Amino acid sequence: MIRLCIYFSILICLTACGTTSIDRYALVSRNNPVVTEFDRLSSLSVGNGEFAYTVDATGLQTFPEMYSKGVPLGTQSQWGWHSFPNPEQFLFEETLRPYNYHGHESLYSVHINEPVRNRDAVSWYRANPHRLHLGIIGMELTDNLGDKIAAEELKNLRQELKLWDGLIQSYFEINGLAVEVQTICHPQKDAMAVKIKSELISKGNLKLNFRFAYPTGNHSDDACDWNSADKHITTIIEQTEQGLTFERQLDCTTYYVTVNWTGKAVIEEKEKHYFVLSPESDDFSMVCYFSEK
């Protein structure tokens, strides 16, 4: 009874005092994450609950190898799953072992050393299905001699995830020339968009790349096997002056990446599963859609 009286007393006091308005924008904004250096544990993401795109300090996935043993730079969707072939026709029942607890016997999938077939069945089911990294989208940064620019050559880094807007704003300089990047995700679709402003674009020192890897199936890595180029296929199946569609085939899995951009740009295949887009304008925008169809 005493607790009830205290509760009603507090309620009456709060009602009498009225309500205090909260500046929610200010509350959220003062918690915006800010990054000022390349840190494998400080990658930032934009997403919508069904799709996510994770970036390094450039606002894209320019140096993914620096983050592979930290928080990897992934591009993933809820539908993006893959399984390695199962030519041995392993059955899930082969992964089970009976255990008796409190007089009741139950089957559990556990690590098995012998026989060898059961051990291999456990290994296959442990790895499959696994999430797909749908593709690396990064910057192709080079100097005037065409040599690749290293991460340590980027100066005055500042990146902020604007939580209220769902926008990553990035800034850095190369040889005194500024690069401004805005990265965002569509609120409903599996799509990311980027806007880049820099004189380096028209100089030919800043391009975009698209790289696709075969999955590893491992538990804790960046999900990219770059040594299995012959196990998957990347094909441009549609192309216009301002867009194209990649078709990705990995065993029995197929998906598509559609890219649309503003202004003039040329796409070239640098090597298997590695494409470079060369825009002409210093103010460049691009949208990438990922889809099963």
ChimeraX attribute file (.defattr): number of C-alpha atoms within 10 A of each C-alpha:
attribute: neighborCount
match mode: 1-to-1
recipient: residues
	/A:1	6
	/A:2	6
	/A:3	8
	/A:4	8
	/A:5	10
	/A:6	11
	/A:7	11
	/A:8	11
	/A:9	12
	/A:10	11
	/A:11	12
	/A:12	12
	/A:13	10
	/A:14	11
	/A:15	10
	/A:16	9
	/A:17	9
	/A:18	9
	/A:19	8
	/A:20	6
	/A:21	6
	/A:22	8
	/A:23	8
	/A:24	9
	/A:25	11
	/A:26	10
	/A:27	11
	/A:28	12
	/A:29	14
	/A:30	10
	/A:31	12
	/A:32	14
	/A:33	14
	/A:34	17
	/A:35	18
	/A:36	16
	/A:37	19
	/A:38	18
	/A:39	14
	/A:40	18
	/A:41	14
	/A:42	19
	/A:43	21
	/A:44	22
	/A:45	22
	/A:46	22
	/A:47	23
	/A:48	16
	/A:49	11
	/A:50	13
	/A:51	22
	/A:52	20
	/A:53	28
	/A:54	22
	/A:55	27
	/A:56	28
	/A:57	29
	/A:58	27
	/A:59	29
	/A:60	25
	/A:61	27
	/A:62	21
	/A:63	20
	/A:64	22
	/A:65	13
	/A:66	17
	/A:67	21
	/A:68	18
	/A:69	13
	/A:70	16
	/A:71	21
	/A:72	25
	/A:73	30
	/A:74	24
	/A:75	24
	/A:76	21
	/A:77	22
	/A:78	12
	/A:79	14
	/A:80	20
	/A:81	16
	/A:82	20
	/A:83	19
	/A:84	18
	/A:85	12
	/A:86	12
	/A:87	6
	/A:88	9
	/A:89	8
	/A:90	16
	/A:91	14
	/A:92	13
	/A:93	13
	/A:94	16
	/A:95	23
	/A:96	18
	/A:97	14
	/A:98	12
	/A:99	12
	/A:100	9
	/A:101	8
	/A:102	6
	/A:103	7
	/A:104	8
	/A:105	11
	/A:106	11
	/A:107	12
	/A:108	12
	/A:109	15
	/A:110	13
	/A:111	16
	/A:112	18
	/A:113	11
	/A:114	9
	/A:115	8
	/A:116	10
	/A:117	15
	/A:118	20
	/A:119	16
	/A:120	19
	/A:121	22
	/A:122	23
	/A:123	14
	/A:124	20
	/A:125	19
	/A:126	17
	/A:127	16
	/A:128	16
	/A:129	14
	/A:130	19
	/A:131	21
	/A:132	24
	/A:133	23
	/A:134	26
	/A:135	22
	/A:136	24
	/A:137	24
	/A:138	21
	/A:139	20
	/A:140	19
	/A:141	21
	/A:142	17
	/A:143	16
	/A:144	9
	/A:145	7
	/A:146	10
	/A:147	10
	/A:148	12
	/A:149	14
	/A:150	11
	/A:151	15
	/A:152	9
	/A:153	10
	/A:154	20
	/A:155	17
	/A:156	13
	/A:157	16
	/A:158	17
	/A:159	24
	/A:160	19
	/A:161	24
	/A:162	18
	/A:163	16
	/A:164	14
	/A:165	10
	/A:166	17
	/A:167	18
	/A:168	27
	/A:169	21
	/A:170	24
	/A:171	22
	/A:172	22
	/A:173	17
	/A:174	18
	/A:175	10
	/A:176	10
	/A:177	11
	/A:178	17
	/A:179	21
	/A:180	18
	/A:181	21
	/A:182	21
	/A:183	26
	/A:184	22
	/A:185	23
	/A:186	18
	/A:187	15
	/A:188	11
	/A:189	14
	/A:190	24
	/A:191	24
	/A:192	22
	/A:193	18
	/A:194	20
	/A:195	18
	/A:196	21
	/A:197	17
	/A:198	19
	/A:199	16
	/A:200	22
	/A:201	21
	/A:202	15
	/A:203	14
	/A:204	17
	/A:205	22
	/A:206	23
	/A:207	22
	/A:208	20
	/A:209	22
	/A:210	20
	/A:211	19
	/A:212	22
	/A:213	25
	/A:214	24
	/A:215	24
	/A:216	20
	/A:217	22
	/A:218	14
	/A:219	11
	/A:220	12
	/A:221	15
	/A:222	21
	/A:223	22
	/A:224	22
	/A:225	14
	/A:226	13
	/A:227	9
	/A:228	12
	/A:229	15
	/A:230	9
	/A:231	12
	/A:232	18
	/A:233	18
	/A:234	19
	/A:235	13
	/A:236	14
	/A:237	12
	/A:238	11
	/A:239	14
	/A:240	8
	/A:241	13
	/A:242	14
	/A:243	18
	/A:244	17
	/A:245	19
	/A:246	20
	/A:247	18
	/A:248	22
	/A:249	16
	/A:250	18
	/A:251	14
	/A:252	9
	/A:253	15
	/A:254	16
	/A:255	16
	/A:256	20
	/A:257	20
	/A:258	19
	/A:259	19
	/A:260	17
	/A:261	20
	/A:262	17
	/A:263	14
	/A:264	12
	/A:265	16
	/A:266	13
	/A:267	18
	/A:268	11
	/A:269	13
	/A:270	12
	/A:271	10
	/A:272	15
	/A:273	21
	/A:274	15
	/A:275	18
	/A:276	20
	/A:277	18
	/A:278	20
	/A:279	22
	/A:280	19
	/A:281	19
	/A:282	17
	/A:283	16
	/A:284	19
	/A:285	19
	/A:286	18
	/A:287	19
	/A:288	20
	/A:289	16
	/A:290	23
	/A:291	17
	/A:292	12
	/A:293	8
